[in-house]
Amino acid sequence: MALDDRAVYMARWRDRALKVLDAAALEGHPRRAELRLLLATRWDGRASVASSGYRIARGFQSSLYELLFDGANGEMAAIDPKAGMATATSRWPVVIRRLLDAQPAAWLPPDYPDWRSLQLAALDRVIQSMGNENRSLPTATWGVRNTAAISHPLAAALPFLAPYLSAPPDQLAGDADMPRVAGPKFGQSERMTISAGHEELGLFNMPGGQSGHPLSPYFLAGHDDWVHGRPLPLLPGPAQHTLILRP
């Protein structure tokens, strides 16, 4: 269950993007045509590292947020730099969906003649953001966007030691809105599955290893298994070390 990265939530945004990318929207816009092809063919229904389609759908939602709430976010940030629509309510995606369905004229930003133009502008932003990485659109996958940036706290104070104090920049499957929570700087701190009465079958994964000491053999131990979802046994094996506390 903890490895479930199905894009059930983001699939609805993919459907909306495919609908607006019709023949009229693609005419004279080869990059939009390429984007639509990726959205249709490079989609496996998951937030997988190789999926271009998932990244496009995710980017479409994010770009709509920026275009619709830019003015309101600016007003709120003037009062509190940390304020914004996303912090005011976690239901902002629902608001966007309602707006796209109802298309009220009063909510349409003044730079756009209609709601279709707004959605196409959001998709053009996705094309631009994916192209800013000096990559072709097919290689700008979700894994490229969702690359781990996990470091020991000391790495910020000693940046010259960061290569030795950081986990590898692994491409991570998963996202925020699914059981397999994963982002560049956040994610499942551990995965632990236990069947009551069958503890010997319990499974465990942990990023970063069980030691925070960079010179310890257990620093980052098991991290690669966490990245790739390889289950490890929960219960300990034979004792390898013994710690004796003497008064």
LINHU-V57749 format. One record per residue. N is the residue number from 1. SS is DSSP state (helix for helix, strand for strand, loop for the rest). PHI is phi in whole degrees, -180 to 180 (999 if undefined). OMEGA is omega in whole degrees, 0 to 359 (NA if undefined). Layout:
n=N ss=SS phi=PHI omega=OMEGA
n=N ss=SS phi=PHI omega=OMEGA
This chain:
n=1 ss=loop phi=999 omega=183
n=2 ss=loop phi=-66 omega=180
n=3 ss=loop phi=-98 omega=181
n=4 ss=loop phi=-74 omega=180
n=5 ss=loop phi=-116 omega=178
n=6 ss=strand phi=-64 omega=185
n=7 ss=loop phi=-92 omega=182
n=8 ss=loop phi=-63 omega=182
n=9 ss=loop phi=-72 omega=185
n=10 ss=loop phi=-75 omega=179
n=11 ss=helix phi=-60 omega=180
n=12 ss=helix phi=-68 omega=177
n=13 ss=helix phi=-72 omega=175
n=14 ss=helix phi=-63 omega=180
n=15 ss=helix phi=-61 omega=179
n=16 ss=helix phi=-65 omega=181
n=17 ss=helix phi=-65 omega=179
n=18 ss=helix phi=-62 omega=182
n=19 ss=helix phi=-66 omega=183
n=20 ss=helix phi=-77 omega=178
n=21 ss=loop phi=-86 omega=179
n=22 ss=loop phi=-86 omega=184
n=23 ss=helix phi=-59 omega=180
n=24 ss=helix phi=-66 omega=180
n=25 ss=helix phi=-71 omega=183
n=26 ss=helix phi=-87 omega=184
n=27 ss=loop phi=-62 omega=181
n=28 ss=loop phi=77 omega=181
n=29 ss=loop phi=-131 omega=183
n=30 ss=helix phi=-62 omega=180
n=31 ss=helix phi=-70 omega=174
n=32 ss=helix phi=-65 omega=179
n=33 ss=helix phi=-63 omega=178
n=34 ss=helix phi=-66 omega=179
n=35 ss=helix phi=-62 omega=181
n=36 ss=helix phi=-65 omega=179
n=37 ss=helix phi=-62 omega=178
n=38 ss=helix phi=-66 omega=180
n=39 ss=helix phi=-63 omega=182
n=40 ss=helix phi=-84 omega=189
n=41 ss=helix phi=-109 omega=180
n=42 ss=loop phi=-103 omega=180
n=43 ss=loop phi=-132 omega=179
n=44 ss=loop phi=-110 omega=179
n=45 ss=loop phi=77 omega=181
n=46 ss=strand phi=-138 omega=172
n=47 ss=loop phi=-88 omega=183
n=48 ss=loop phi=-88 omega=184
n=49 ss=loop phi=-66 omega=183
n=50 ss=loop phi=-91 omega=186
n=51 ss=loop phi=-85 omega=170
n=52 ss=helix phi=-79 omega=182
n=53 ss=helix phi=-62 omega=179
n=54 ss=helix phi=-65 omega=181
n=55 ss=helix phi=-63 omega=180
n=56 ss=helix phi=-65 omega=180
n=57 ss=helix phi=-61 omega=179
n=58 ss=helix phi=-65 omega=180
n=59 ss=helix phi=-67 omega=178
n=60 ss=helix phi=-61 omega=178
n=61 ss=helix phi=-61 omega=182
n=62 ss=helix phi=-65 omega=180
n=63 ss=helix phi=-68 omega=176
n=64 ss=helix phi=-63 omega=177
n=65 ss=helix phi=-59 omega=182
n=66 ss=helix phi=-64 omega=183
n=67 ss=helix phi=-71 omega=184
n=68 ss=helix phi=-81 omega=188
n=69 ss=helix phi=-111 omega=182
n=70 ss=helix phi=-59 omega=180
n=71 ss=helix phi=-64 omega=180
n=72 ss=helix phi=-64 omega=179
n=73 ss=helix phi=-64 omega=178
n=74 ss=helix phi=-64 omega=179
n=75 ss=helix phi=-65 omega=180
n=76 ss=helix phi=-70 omega=181
n=77 ss=helix phi=-66 omega=178
n=78 ss=helix phi=-67 omega=178
n=79 ss=helix phi=-89 omega=180
n=80 ss=loop phi=-144 omega=183
n=81 ss=loop phi=-56 omega=181
n=82 ss=loop phi=-92 omega=183
n=83 ss=loop phi=-83 omega=179
n=84 ss=loop phi=177 omega=182
n=85 ss=helix phi=-61 omega=182
n=86 ss=helix phi=-67 omega=177
n=87 ss=helix phi=-85 omega=179
n=88 ss=helix phi=-72 omega=180
n=89 ss=loop phi=-154 omega=176
n=90 ss=loop phi=-78 omega=182
n=91 ss=loop phi=-96 omega=180
n=92 ss=helix phi=-60 omega=176
n=93 ss=helix phi=-64 omega=178
n=94 ss=helix phi=-65 omega=178
n=95 ss=helix phi=-60 omega=180
n=96 ss=helix phi=-62 omega=180
n=97 ss=helix phi=-62 omega=178
n=98 ss=helix phi=-63 omega=179
n=99 ss=helix phi=-66 omega=180
n=100 ss=helix phi=-66 omega=180
n=101 ss=helix phi=-78 omega=183
n=102 ss=helix phi=-84 omega=179
n=103 ss=loop phi=51 omega=178
n=104 ss=loop phi=-71 omega=183
n=105 ss=helix phi=-62 omega=184
n=106 ss=helix phi=-68 omega=182
n=107 ss=helix phi=-93 omega=183
n=108 ss=loop phi=-74 omega=177
n=109 ss=loop phi=-57 omega=188
n=110 ss=loop phi=-65 omega=182
n=111 ss=loop phi=-78 omega=186
n=112 ss=loop phi=-125 omega=182
n=113 ss=loop phi=-73 omega=181
n=114 ss=loop phi=-158 omega=183
n=115 ss=helix phi=-70 omega=176
n=116 ss=helix phi=-64 omega=179
n=117 ss=helix phi=-62 omega=178
n=118 ss=helix phi=-62 omega=181
n=119 ss=helix phi=-67 omega=178
n=120 ss=helix phi=-67 omega=177
n=121 ss=helix phi=-64 omega=178
n=122 ss=helix phi=-64 omega=179
n=123 ss=helix phi=-69 omega=175
n=124 ss=helix phi=-64 omega=175
n=125 ss=helix phi=-65 omega=178
n=126 ss=helix phi=-63 omega=178
n=127 ss=helix phi=-58 omega=181
n=128 ss=helix phi=-64 omega=182
n=129 ss=helix phi=-67 omega=178
n=130 ss=helix phi=-70 omega=180
n=131 ss=helix phi=-77 omega=181
n=132 ss=loop phi=-69 omega=181
n=133 ss=loop phi=-89 omega=182
n=134 ss=loop phi=57 omega=178
n=135 ss=loop phi=-125 omega=169
n=136 ss=loop phi=-74 omega=182
n=137 ss=helix phi=-57 omega=181
n=138 ss=helix phi=-64 omega=181
n=139 ss=helix phi=-91 omega=177
n=140 ss=loop phi=-85 omega=187
n=141 ss=loop phi=-84 omega=177
n=142 ss=helix phi=-64 omega=179
n=143 ss=helix phi=-62 omega=177
n=144 ss=helix phi=-64 omega=179
n=145 ss=helix phi=-73 omega=187
n=146 ss=loop phi=-106 omega=182
n=147 ss=strand phi=-100 omega=184
n=148 ss=loop phi=-63 omega=174
n=149 ss=loop phi=-135 omega=186
n=150 ss=loop phi=-102 omega=183
n=151 ss=strand phi=-135 omega=171
n=152 ss=loop phi=-64 omega=179
n=153 ss=loop phi=-54 omega=180
n=154 ss=helix phi=-70 omega=183
n=155 ss=helix phi=-63 omega=179
n=156 ss=helix phi=-69 omega=180
n=157 ss=helix phi=-84 omega=181
n=158 ss=loop phi=-126 omega=186
n=159 ss=helix phi=-59 omega=180
n=160 ss=helix phi=-70 omega=177
n=161 ss=helix phi=-100 omega=184
n=162 ss=helix phi=-54 omega=179
n=163 ss=helix phi=-60 omega=182
n=164 ss=helix phi=-95 omega=184
n=165 ss=helix phi=-112 omega=186
n=166 ss=strand phi=-123 omega=172
n=167 ss=loop phi=-74 omega=178
n=168 ss=loop phi=-60 omega=179
n=169 ss=loop phi=-77 omega=183
n=170 ss=loop phi=-73 omega=171
n=171 ss=strand phi=-79 omega=188
n=172 ss=loop phi=-110 omega=169
n=173 ss=loop phi=-78 omega=179
n=174 ss=loop phi=105 omega=182
n=175 ss=loop phi=-162 omega=186
n=176 ss=loop phi=-79 omega=189
n=177 ss=loop phi=-106 omega=180
n=178 ss=loop phi=-164 omega=180
n=179 ss=loop phi=-58 omega=179
n=180 ss=loop phi=-83 omega=182
n=181 ss=loop phi=-71 omega=181
n=182 ss=strand phi=-159 omega=174
n=183 ss=strand phi=-145 omega=181
n=184 ss=loop phi=-55 omega=184
n=185 ss=loop phi=-126 omega=176
n=186 ss=strand phi=-150 omega=179
n=187 ss=strand phi=164 omega=180
n=188 ss=loop phi=-70 omega=180
n=189 ss=loop phi=-67 omega=173
n=190 ss=loop phi=-166 omega=172
n=191 ss=strand phi=-123 omega=182
n=192 ss=strand phi=-140 omega=181
n=193 ss=strand phi=-125 omega=183
n=194 ss=loop phi=-134 omega=170
n=195 ss=loop phi=-100 omega=182
n=196 ss=loop phi=-57 omega=180
n=197 ss=loop phi=86 omega=179
n=198 ss=loop phi=-132 omega=183
n=199 ss=helix phi=-60 omega=180
n=200 ss=helix phi=-66 omega=178
n=201 ss=helix phi=-97 omega=182
n=202 ss=loop phi=-64 omega=182
n=203 ss=strand phi=-120 omega=184
n=204 ss=strand phi=-149 omega=171
n=205 ss=strand phi=-140 omega=180
n=206 ss=loop phi=-149 omega=177
n=207 ss=loop phi=-76 omega=173
n=208 ss=loop phi=84 omega=183
n=209 ss=strand phi=84 omega=185
n=210 ss=loop phi=-94 omega=177
n=211 ss=loop phi=-125 omega=175
n=212 ss=loop phi=-93 omega=180
n=213 ss=loop phi=-88 omega=185
n=214 ss=loop phi=-60 omega=180
n=215 ss=loop phi=-92 omega=179
n=216 ss=loop phi=-77 omega=176
n=217 ss=loop phi=-66 omega=181
n=218 ss=loop phi=-99 omega=173
n=219 ss=strand phi=-72 omega=184
n=220 ss=loop phi=70 omega=178
n=221 ss=loop phi=-67 omega=181
n=222 ss=loop phi=87 omega=182
n=223 ss=helix phi=-64 omega=181
n=224 ss=helix phi=-64 omega=177
n=225 ss=helix phi=-66 omega=177
n=226 ss=helix phi=-64 omega=181
n=227 ss=helix phi=-59 omega=186
n=228 ss=helix phi=-96 omega=175
n=229 ss=loop phi=69 omega=176
n=230 ss=loop phi=-88 omega=185
n=231 ss=loop phi=-71 omega=175
n=232 ss=strand phi=-113 omega=180
n=233 ss=strand phi=-67 omega=179
n=234 ss=loop phi=-75 omega=184
n=235 ss=loop phi=-73 omega=181
n=236 ss=loop phi=-71 omega=175
n=237 ss=loop phi=-93 omega=179
n=238 ss=loop phi=-59 omega=180
n=239 ss=loop phi=-63 omega=178
n=240 ss=loop phi=-109 omega=180
n=241 ss=loop phi=-139 omega=177
n=242 ss=loop phi=-128 omega=178
n=243 ss=loop phi=-106 omega=181
n=244 ss=loop phi=-111 omega=178
n=245 ss=loop phi=-99 omega=181
n=246 ss=loop phi=-114 omega=178
n=247 ss=loop phi=-68 omega=NA
